[in-house]
């Protein structure tokens, strides 16, 4: 009985020490919602239509959901995010059993150059090429399959960008 109590005490102590470094709020030490972020529309330099719009919308939605920053909608933000989509590509992953040339599944991805600046000082906080991708099963219509994957790629991109902003690794 005594050994069982000792075991549970040690188990509880181990559990509490694992959570000792956890704290609520942003990982970068800032106060949640203290700074506002303005996301300018992403420039699309690819042939894929509406790609810049999808990324801009996904980044704004992710910023609102994350709540580390306040999304500036009616006034200029403290931090300004701009970006240029420089590459959009698809590559075949698996091919039909009956035809080794025709892909059945694609990996669709994009690369965008992101710049984050402080509005007041113009200080460059982050400048980086970010990548995002999604897997697409073609089925009978490649165009509609790619269209359906567009929000998935944009959300993947937005998640990575907002993580970088929230961690404050700049």
Rosetta silent file (secondary structure, phi, psi, omega in degrees, C-alpha in Angstrom):
SEQUENCE: XXXXXXXXXXXXXXXXXXXXXXXXXXXXXXXXXXXXXXXXXXXXXXXXXXXXXXXXXXXXXXXXXXXXXXXXXXXXXXXXXXXXXXXXXXXXXXXXXXXXXXXXXXXXXXXXXXXXXXXXXXXXXXXXXXXXXXXXXXXXXXXXXXXXXXXXXXXXXXXXXXXXXXXXXX
SCORE:     score description
SCORE:     0.000 S_00000001
   1 L     0.000  -44.480 -179.466    0.000    0.000    0.000 S_00000001
   2 H   -65.318  -38.052  178.785    2.798    2.399    0.942 S_00000001
   3 H   -65.102  -35.579  178.638    4.666    1.589   -2.281 S_00000001
   4 H   -66.822  -41.405  177.022    1.515    2.357   -4.249 S_00000001
   5 H   -64.080  -42.364  179.251    1.169    5.792   -2.580 S_00000001
   6 H   -62.957  -40.410  178.174    4.827    6.525   -3.259 S_00000001
   7 H   -61.854  -45.816  179.980    4.359    5.512   -6.898 S_00000001
   8 H   -67.324  -34.893  176.343    1.382    7.859   -7.355 S_00000001
   9 H   -64.960  -43.107  178.782    3.224   10.739   -5.652 S_00000001
  10 H   -66.075  -39.033  178.411    6.177   10.288   -7.994 S_00000001
  11 H   -63.519  -43.271  178.623    3.815   10.049  -10.975 S_00000001
  12 H   -65.379  -41.604  179.257    2.041   13.278   -9.959 S_00000001
  13 H   -63.078  -40.689  178.905    5.357   15.073   -9.416 S_00000001
  14 H   -65.838  -38.884  179.659    6.561   14.006  -12.862 S_00000001
  15 H   -66.194  -41.548 -178.638    3.317   15.181  -14.465 S_00000001
  16 H   -72.346  -33.420  178.503    3.459   18.602  -12.817 S_00000001
  17 H   -71.194  -27.104  176.812    7.100   19.227  -13.678 S_00000001
  18 H   -66.679  -28.025 -178.483    6.316   18.492  -17.329 S_00000001
  19 L   -97.800    2.395 -174.075    3.821   21.381  -17.328 S_00000001
  20 L   -64.210  -32.901 -177.120    6.006   23.777  -15.337 S_00000001
  21 L   -90.200   -3.275 -179.309    7.297   25.634  -18.384 S_00000001
  22 L   -75.600  137.492  174.998    3.884   25.966  -20.052 S_00000001
  23 L  -141.593  150.713  179.055    2.327   29.417  -20.080 S_00000001
  24 L   -77.292  153.964  174.963   -0.783   30.874  -21.650 S_00000001
  25 L    99.505 -173.933 -176.739   -0.604   33.430  -24.415 S_00000001
  26 L   -62.837  147.984 -179.179    1.771   34.087  -27.298 S_00000001
  27 L   -74.907  -18.995 -175.880    5.061   32.214  -27.455 S_00000001
  28 L   -89.301    5.360  177.196    7.043   35.365  -28.243 S_00000001
  29 L    85.978   -4.468  179.714    6.340   37.022  -24.871 S_00000001
  30 L   -79.784  163.489  175.921    4.079   39.724  -26.310 S_00000001
  31 L   -81.371  133.113 -178.618    0.616   40.485  -25.006 S_00000001
  32 L   -60.016  130.443  178.623   -2.091   38.815  -27.106 S_00000001
  33 L    76.620    6.448 -177.591   -3.794   41.308  -29.408 S_00000001
  34 L   -69.725  -41.771 -179.761   -1.337   44.073  -28.469 S_00000001
  35 L  -106.890  149.012  177.800   -0.076   44.653  -32.015 S_00000001
  36 E  -105.301  147.306 -178.774   -2.154   44.829  -35.139 S_00000001
  37 E  -119.776  129.103  175.676   -1.221   43.183  -38.420 S_00000001
  38 E  -105.701  123.587  179.621   -2.216   44.483  -41.822 S_00000001
  39 E  -105.473  108.680  177.231   -2.178   41.887  -44.581 S_00000001
  40 L   -78.627  152.138 -179.595   -1.881   43.467  -48.014 S_00000001
  41 L   -57.943  135.176  178.837   -3.146   41.424  -50.976 S_00000001
  42 L   -73.710  136.522  178.311   -0.597   38.899  -52.197 S_00000001
  43 E   -83.674  129.918 -178.788    0.647   39.498  -55.732 S_00000001
  44 E  -102.654  111.701  178.327    0.217   36.464  -57.968 S_00000001
  45 L  -103.968   19.841  178.650    2.974   36.045  -60.558 S_00000001
  46 L  -107.632  175.747  178.793    1.843   32.582  -61.618 S_00000001
  47 L   -89.084   -4.460  179.219   -0.637   31.461  -64.239 S_00000001
  48 L   -78.673  118.571 -177.427   -2.965   29.953  -61.621 S_00000001
  49 L   -70.546  149.663  174.768   -5.972   32.293  -61.251 S_00000001
  50 L    63.036   15.533 -178.453   -7.140   33.585  -57.836 S_00000001
  51 H   -70.223  -43.963  178.252   -4.102   32.180  -56.029 S_00000001
  52 H   -62.701  -40.301  178.960   -3.095   35.494  -54.442 S_00000001
  53 H   -64.791  -42.558 -179.592   -6.649   36.141  -53.257 S_00000001
  54 H   -63.823  -40.316 -179.935   -6.950   32.685  -51.679 S_00000001
  55 H   -69.325  -43.768  179.380   -3.671   33.115  -49.783 S_00000001
  56 H   -58.987  -46.321 -179.604   -4.540   36.622  -48.582 S_00000001
  57 H   -64.418  -42.446 -179.143   -7.910   35.458  -47.283 S_00000001
  58 H   -65.044  -39.647  179.101   -6.420   32.374  -45.588 S_00000001
  59 H   -65.749  -42.661  178.604   -3.710   34.436  -43.842 S_00000001
  60 H   -63.048  -44.207  178.966   -6.288   36.924  -42.551 S_00000001
  61 H   -64.130  -39.952 -179.768   -8.552   34.159  -41.271 S_00000001
  62 H   -67.385  -37.383  176.491   -5.641   32.381  -39.586 S_00000001
  63 H   -63.205  -41.084  178.581   -4.532   35.607  -37.893 S_00000001
  64 H   -66.245  -39.902 -178.920   -8.032   36.111  -36.513 S_00000001
  65 H   -71.197  -34.309 -177.943   -8.214   32.519  -35.283 S_00000001
  66 H   -71.368  -40.065  177.174   -4.747   32.625  -33.698 S_00000001
  67 L    66.080   13.325  172.485   -5.456   35.865  -31.749 S_00000001
  68 L   -70.757  -37.100  178.524   -1.785   36.580  -31.080 S_00000001
  69 L  -120.303  160.231  175.044   -2.211   39.712  -33.149 S_00000001
  70 E   -94.900  129.541  179.437   -5.177   41.914  -33.915 S_00000001
  71 E   -78.276  120.321  178.968   -6.071   41.951  -37.623 S_00000001
  72 L   -80.589  117.078 -178.930   -6.085   45.533  -38.892 S_00000001
  73 L  -114.050  -39.236 -176.226   -9.072   45.941  -41.178 S_00000001
  74 L  -105.918  -19.832  179.921  -10.115   49.590  -41.077 S_00000001
  75 L  -125.923  160.584  177.899   -6.890   51.287  -39.969 S_00000001
  76 L   -62.372  145.464 -178.849   -3.219   50.714  -40.808 S_00000001
  77 L   -90.363  164.059  175.501   -1.564   47.978  -38.756 S_00000001
  78 L   -69.322  -33.794 -179.931    1.570   48.091  -36.621 S_00000001
  79 E  -120.876  135.761 -178.031    3.004   45.265  -38.722 S_00000001
  80 E  -115.516  125.056  178.884    2.541   45.015  -42.500 S_00000001
  81 E  -107.395  125.147  175.149    2.630   41.660  -44.289 S_00000001
  82 E  -127.797  158.738  179.569    3.164   41.597  -48.052 S_00000001
  83 E  -160.377  158.200  178.319    3.853   38.717  -50.367 S_00000001
  84 E  -132.533  121.910  175.648    4.414   37.600  -53.922 S_00000001
  85 E   -79.934  114.416 -173.122    3.465   34.136  -55.148 S_00000001
  86 E  -101.851  -20.593 -176.112    6.430   33.226  -57.319 S_00000001
  87 E  -148.664  137.906  173.154    5.828   29.582  -58.143 S_00000001
  88 E  -137.996  124.106 -176.301    2.916   27.203  -58.582 S_00000001
  89 E  -147.718  156.379  173.024    3.605   23.662  -59.742 S_00000001
  90 E  -130.410  142.983  178.077    2.222   20.182  -59.758 S_00000001
  91 E  -133.123  140.586 -178.907    4.166   16.975  -59.969 S_00000001
  92 E   -70.049  133.760  178.165    2.898   13.461  -60.514 S_00000001
  93 E  -104.961  -45.089  177.690    3.138   11.157  -57.517 S_00000001
  94 E  -135.518  154.573 -172.422    1.438    7.983  -58.676 S_00000001
  95 E  -122.612  159.709  179.794    0.366    6.836  -62.086 S_00000001
  96 L   -61.378  146.376  177.791   -2.459    4.769  -63.556 S_00000001
  97 L   -65.863  -33.586 -176.673   -1.923    1.004  -63.651 S_00000001
  98 L   -86.832  -15.229 -176.597   -2.953    0.899  -67.292 S_00000001
  99 L  -145.957  108.077 -174.785   -0.926    3.946  -68.383 S_00000001
 100 L   -77.320   -0.444  178.856    2.429    4.762  -66.803 S_00000001
 101 L   -97.384  -27.734 -174.883    2.460    8.256  -68.325 S_00000001
 102 L   -90.947  116.198  179.201   -0.855    9.533  -66.884 S_00000001
 103 E   -70.626  144.454  175.502   -0.679   10.648  -63.240 S_00000001
 104 E  -102.368  -32.727  178.988   -3.456    9.626  -60.870 S_00000001
 105 E  -130.249  140.095  179.537   -2.246   11.693  -57.905 S_00000001
 106 E  -120.443  155.975  166.264   -0.403   14.999  -57.886 S_00000001
 107 E  -109.153  113.096 -178.478    1.473   17.028  -55.343 S_00000001
 108 E  -104.085  129.167 -176.984    0.418   20.634  -55.950 S_00000001
 109 E  -142.583  167.289  178.051    2.544   23.311  -54.331 S_00000001
 110 E  -141.335  159.037  173.590    3.409   26.951  -54.261 S_00000001
 111 E  -128.997  131.588  177.857    6.249   29.201  -53.185 S_00000001
 112 E  -132.767  138.790  176.215    5.653   32.754  -52.017 S_00000001
 113 E   -90.938  118.572 -175.802    8.133   35.400  -50.950 S_00000001
 114 E  -109.854  136.666  175.938    6.849   37.029  -47.756 S_00000001
 115 E  -126.220  129.473  178.842    7.998   40.341  -46.306 S_00000001
 116 E  -122.531  124.193 -178.664    6.978   41.552  -42.846 S_00000001
 117 E  -127.559  151.469  170.711    7.806   45.118  -41.776 S_00000001
 118 E   -82.013  128.427 -174.943    7.131   47.313  -38.793 S_00000001
 119 L   -66.529  -44.296 -173.671    5.090   50.251  -40.075 S_00000001
 120 L   -64.692  -43.591 -174.882    6.453   52.924  -37.729 S_00000001
 121 L  -102.483  -18.382 -175.470   10.153   52.268  -38.262 S_00000001
 122 L    78.216    6.783 -178.030   10.176   50.397  -41.560 S_00000001
 123 L   -65.445  133.089  178.638   12.296   47.745  -39.869 S_00000001
 124 E   -78.223  116.801 -178.709   12.338   44.440  -41.723 S_00000001
 125 E   -93.669  -35.385 -177.474   11.064   41.764  -39.342 S_00000001
 126 E  -155.597  133.880  173.265   10.883   38.801  -41.677 S_00000001
 127 E  -142.726  112.985 -171.061   11.775   38.119  -45.288 S_00000001
 128 E  -157.446  149.100  170.435   11.467   34.545  -46.367 S_00000001
 129 E   -88.724  123.608  177.851   10.289   32.198  -49.104 S_00000001
 130 E  -111.082  144.804  179.984    7.551   29.957  -47.732 S_00000001
 131 E  -117.044  151.229  174.683    6.313   26.766  -49.351 S_00000001
 132 E  -147.894  152.443  179.154    2.975   24.992  -49.096 S_00000001
 133 E  -152.193  166.563  175.984    1.539   21.939  -50.785 S_00000001
 134 E  -148.006  153.744  176.142   -1.433   19.614  -51.006 S_00000001
 135 E   -96.671  136.428 -175.149   -2.025   16.180  -52.453 S_00000001
 136 E  -126.919  127.220  171.604   -4.607   15.966  -55.230 S_00000001
 137 E   -93.670  123.305 -171.187   -6.362   12.896  -56.583 S_00000001
 138 L   -69.359  -50.756 -174.407   -7.205   13.656  -60.191 S_00000001
 139 L    68.028 -130.446 -177.433  -10.213   11.460  -60.868 S_00000001
 140 L   -99.187  -16.752 -173.362  -11.876   12.532  -64.107 S_00000001
 141 L  -136.442  105.430 -178.671  -11.224   16.292  -64.036 S_00000001
 142 H   -65.235  -41.344 -176.820   -7.813   17.757  -63.226 S_00000001
 143 H   -60.994  -46.198 -179.328   -8.983   21.394  -63.323 S_00000001
 144 H   -72.005  -31.226  176.216  -11.708   20.936  -60.703 S_00000001
 145 H   -65.182  -41.751  176.786   -9.407   18.799  -58.542 S_00000001
 146 H   -65.904  -40.210  179.043   -6.823   21.602  -58.550 S_00000001
 147 H   -61.448  -38.769  179.060   -9.524   24.181  -57.813 S_00000001
 148 H   -71.871  -25.918  179.794  -10.641   22.160  -54.799 S_00000001
 149 H   -82.602  -15.514 -177.158   -7.071   21.887  -53.524 S_00000001
 150 H   -56.326  -47.845  177.320   -6.509   25.650  -53.668 S_00000001
 151 H   -63.933  -31.275  178.794   -8.018   26.403  -50.209 S_00000001
 152 H   -67.185  -42.607  178.261   -6.003   23.531  -48.703 S_00000001
 153 H   -66.076  -43.759  179.810   -2.739   24.910  -50.043 S_00000001
 154 H   -62.181  -40.697  178.311   -3.649   28.427  -48.932 S_00000001
 155 H   -67.299  -37.677  176.732   -4.493   27.205  -45.405 S_00000001
 156 H   -62.344  -44.371  178.197   -1.211   25.275  -45.201 S_00000001
 157 H   -62.906  -46.582 -178.393    0.658   28.407  -46.226 S_00000001
 158 H   -62.523  -39.912  178.906   -1.278   30.616  -43.782 S_00000001
 159 H   -59.895  -45.927 -179.409   -0.629   28.214  -40.895 S_00000001
 160 H   -65.671  -42.481 -179.116    3.131   28.339  -41.475 S_00000001
 161 H   -65.516  -46.632 -178.518    3.212   32.128  -41.868 S_00000001
 162 H   -67.311  -33.407  174.093    1.133   32.871  -38.778 S_00000001
 163 H   -60.929  -44.569  178.298    3.244   30.403  -36.776 S_00000001
 164 H   -61.717  -41.618  179.226    6.364   32.322  -37.771 S_00000001
 165 H   -66.680  -44.289 -176.486    4.740   35.614  -36.786 S_00000001
 166 H   -69.048  -34.555  179.288    3.399   34.293  -33.466 S_00000001
 167 H   -73.534  -20.804  178.982    6.690   32.708  -32.440 S_00000001
 168 L    64.811   35.121 -177.917    8.447   35.982  -33.059 S_00000001
 169 L   -76.992   21.789  179.927   11.478   34.253  -34.536 S_00000001
 170 L  -107.069    0.000    0.000   12.435   37.532  -36.232 S_00000001
